[in-house]
Structure formats: C-alpha cells, structure tokens
Amino acid sequence: MDIFDDATVSVLEAAGVDEEALKGLSREDLKDLFPGPGHFLRRKKLWEFINQNCENTTDQDASTCSGSGIMPSTSSMPPCQPQASTPISAEKTMKMPDPPEYVVYTDSELDMTCKEHNH
C-alpha cells in the first residue's frame, strides 16, 4: 500500500482495511470510504489497484476478489439469445373504451375551472 498517498492510507487504516481486505472491496465500498467528487481520483487509483491484483491472483486467492464487483469471464455466462419481436396484428392492438373510463386534466385546466366556479 506504499503507492497510495497518506490521506488514503490513513482512511484505510482507520477503517481497518489491509491489503488483503482491500481486494474484497466493491465500488460501493470505495464510495462509502471516500465519498464525493473530490475523492474520485483516489477511488479510481484504488479500483485500478484492486483490479490489477485480482487479475494476477491464483485460483486459490480468487475467493478474496469475489466481492470486488469484477465481472465473471464470458465463458461462464450463457450466451444472450436475441428474441424476435411479435408482429402487430389486429388481434394485438388495444381498443380504448368508448366513452373513456376516466379523463386526465392538466393543472392549468383545473386552475381555470376552479377560478370559473369560485366567482
């Protein structure tokens, strides 16, 4: 953790986060530790450190990286199958009731009606 500035190290130490625990942090965890736009570059540097260390881990150490929000490899994910859209036909169109069941009025129409009736 020598690569981080003193402020980053002090926040991590105060939170009880060591280098091993750092690998398990998610982006949300980093936002909680370093909130606001002023800490964006700190969060970015930490996130890059987490990703770099998790990519270089062995299978045995990979369990500590599972909480970091890194996407699993595409080989473990099922392929996405596009679905054909349903053609529009006469049976699929919606018919509105006549007369309508309800009417939606805008605020200006309601204000105008109130002024007319309150004379």
C-alpha positions as CSV (number, residue, x, y, z in Angstrom):
1,M,0.0,0.0,0.0
2,D,3.1,2.2,-0.4
3,I,1.7,3.5,-3.7
4,F,-1.2,5.4,-2.1
5,D,-1.0,8.9,-0.6
6,D,-1.0,9.5,3.2
7,A,-4.7,10.5,3.3
8,T,-5.8,7.3,1.5
9,V,-3.7,5.1,3.8
10,S,-5.0,6.8,6.9
11,V,-8.6,6.3,5.9
12,L,-8.0,2.7,5.0
13,E,-6.2,2.1,8.3
14,A,-9.0,3.8,10.3
15,A,-11.5,1.5,8.6
16,G,-9.3,-1.5,9.4
17,V,-8.7,-2.3,5.7
18,D,-5.4,-4.0,5.0
19,E,-4.1,-5.1,1.6
20,E,-5.9,-8.4,1.6
21,A,-9.2,-6.8,2.7
22,L,-8.8,-4.2,0.0
23,K,-9.1,-6.9,-2.7
24,G,-12.6,-7.7,-1.5
25,L,-14.0,-4.1,-1.6
26,S,-16.6,-3.2,-4.2
27,R,-17.0,0.2,-5.9
28,E,-19.8,1.0,-3.5
29,D,-17.5,0.3,-0.6
30,L,-14.9,2.7,-2.0
31,K,-17.6,5.3,-2.4
32,D,-18.6,4.8,1.3
33,L,-14.9,5.2,2.4
34,F,-14.2,8.1,0.0
35,P,-17.4,9.9,-0.7
36,G,-17.9,12.9,-3.0
37,P,-16.4,14.0,-6.3
38,G,-13.2,15.3,-4.5
39,H,-12.1,11.7,-3.9
40,F,-12.8,10.4,-7.4
41,L,-9.1,10.1,-8.3
42,R,-8.4,8.2,-5.0
43,R,-11.3,5.8,-5.7
44,K,-10.0,5.3,-9.3
45,K,-6.5,4.6,-8.2
46,L,-7.8,2.1,-5.6
47,W,-10.1,0.4,-8.1
48,E,-7.2,0.0,-10.6
49,F,-5.1,-1.5,-7.8
50,I,-7.8,-3.9,-6.9
51,N,-8.4,-5.0,-10.5
52,Q,-4.7,-5.4,-11.1
53,N,-4.2,-7.5,-8.0
54,C,-7.2,-9.7,-8.7
55,E,-6.1,-10.4,-12.3
56,N,-2.7,-11.6,-11.0
57,T,-4.1,-13.9,-8.3
58,T,-4.1,-17.7,-8.4
59,D,-7.3,-19.7,-8.3
60,Q,-6.8,-20.2,-4.5
61,D,-6.6,-16.4,-3.9
62,A,-9.5,-15.6,-6.3
63,S,-12.1,-16.0,-3.5
64,T,-10.9,-12.8,-1.9
65,C,-11.6,-10.9,-5.1
66,S,-15.2,-12.1,-5.5
67,G,-16.6,-9.2,-3.6
68,S,-14.9,-6.6,-5.7
69,G,-17.6,-6.4,-8.4
70,I,-15.4,-7.7,-11.2
71,M,-17.5,-9.3,-13.9
72,P,-17.0,-13.0,-14.4
73,S,-15.4,-14.3,-17.5
74,T,-17.7,-14.5,-20.5
75,S,-17.1,-18.2,-20.8
76,S,-19.1,-18.9,-17.6
77,M,-22.0,-16.8,-18.8
78,P,-24.7,-18.2,-21.0
79,P,-24.9,-16.6,-24.5
80,C,-27.6,-14.0,-25.0
81,Q,-30.2,-15.1,-27.5
82,P,-32.0,-12.3,-29.3
83,Q,-35.7,-12.7,-29.4
84,A,-37.8,-12.0,-32.5
85,S,-40.4,-9.3,-32.0
86,T,-44.1,-10.2,-32.2
87,P,-45.7,-8.7,-35.4
88,I,-48.5,-6.3,-34.8
89,S,-51.9,-7.7,-35.9
90,A,-55.5,-6.7,-35.5
91,E,-55.8,-9.1,-32.5
92,K,-52.8,-7.5,-30.8
93,T,-54.0,-3.9,-30.9
94,M,-55.6,-2.3,-27.8
95,K,-59.0,-0.8,-28.2
96,M,-59.9,2.1,-25.9
97,P,-63.3,2.1,-24.3
98,D,-65.9,4.5,-25.6
99,P,-66.8,6.6,-23.6
100,P,-63.5,6.7,-21.8
101,E,-63.4,5.4,-18.2
102,Y,-61.5,8.4,-16.9
103,V,-60.2,11.7,-18.1
104,V,-56.8,13.2,-17.3
105,Y,-56.8,17.0,-16.7
106,T,-53.7,19.2,-16.6
107,D,-53.0,21.6,-13.7
108,S,-53.8,24.6,-15.9
109,E,-57.2,23.2,-16.8
110,L,-58.0,22.5,-13.2
111,D,-56.9,26.0,-12.1
112,M,-59.0,27.6,-14.8
113,T,-62.1,25.6,-13.8
114,C,-61.6,26.5,-10.1
115,K,-61.4,30.2,-11.0
116,E,-64.6,30.0,-13.1
117,H,-66.6,28.3,-10.3
118,N,-65.4,30.4,-7.5
119,H,-66.7,33.7,-8.8
